[in-house]
Amino acid sequence: MVTYILIAAIALISFTAFNRKELFYKLMFNPYRINHSQQWYRFISHAFIHANWEHLIFNMLTLFFFGVFVESAFSYYFGSKAVSIYLLEFFLASIVSSIPSYLKYKENPNYNAIGASGAVSAILFTSILFNPLNKIYIFFIPIGIPAFIFGIIYLAYSAYMSKRNIDNIGHDAHFWGAVFGLVFPLALKPELFSGFINVIKYNFEL
């Protein structure tokens, strides 16, 4: 249920910001303004706006497909605290995934970032922790990739592209959001790691 509420809120605010540029600029992640004007809210607000419909739809579809599963898994492991933990992960991931860019660009007034990708990456990787053998399909490849293998590829690609810095995609946010999505539930329930390893070992006879 909380996944649907998040999707609705992000979609509504993103749509509003499409048509109200002053709101768009006020919510975007700008390390310079955070550093010099103490606009700390931008660490979270940027997750609620997107560049265009394609950007918004891709992030929300990813959140829908993996967020509902994570919500269910949290309910199983954390009971009545599940919703609070889920929301805490989402918002902390938005902050944590933005810290590297903040440190890198806090003296650059022209750097901006938008989108929920860091937080969504966290939810995606939490789902991988809970279900490492889930098949994930990439674009038009007809064969699903086991989630833990997809995770390795995703992290390697994000790290590589972050170092190259040749496009306008927030690879730093993708990478650190993904890492946070693994670390956060493990910090709350360390025994999840042995379960994750055992599932892979059992199915691949490692």
Secondary structure, DSSP 8 states (H G I E B T S, - for coil): -HHHHHHHHHHHHHHHHHH-HHHHHHHSB-HHHHHHH--TTHHHHGGG--SSHHHHHHHHHHHHHHHHHHHHHHHHHHGGGHHHHHHHHHHHHHHHTTHHHHHHHTT-TT--B-SSHHHHHHHHHHHHHH-TT-EE--TT-SS-EEHHHHHHHHHHHHHHHHHH--SSS-HHHHHHHHHHHHHHHHHH-TTHHHHHHHHHHHHHT-
